[in-house]
Amino acid sequence: MSLLAIAVVLGALIALFVKAKWVRPMSGLVCILFGVLLAAGPAGPPIQSAVLQAGIWVDQSLANL
């Protein structure tokens, strides 16, 4: 559930940035693809661990509201 929580928050931020015209849609897509490729490489396990911990924090923070 925590990975899903962080994915939803990051997706909402990307949508907000595109809507506010801070980021163009293609730039956002390139950033997403870069993140996916980076996570698929040797740096993947530490990145997954960091994202998992961030997701746990977001999930707990939302539960405390």
NORFENPE-V959318 format. One record per pair of residues at least 24 apart in sequence whose C-alpha atoms are under 8 Angstrom apart, sorted by the first residue. I is the first residue (numbers start at 1). J is the second residue. Records with the same first field share a line. If there is no record, write none. Layout:
# NORFENPE-V959318
I=J + J
This chain:
# NORFENPE-V959318
1=55 + 59
2=52 + 53 + 54 + 55 + 56 + 57 + 58 + 59
3=51 + 52 + 55 + 56
4=55
5=55 + 56 + 58 + 59
6=51 + 52 + 54 + 55 + 58 + 59
7=55
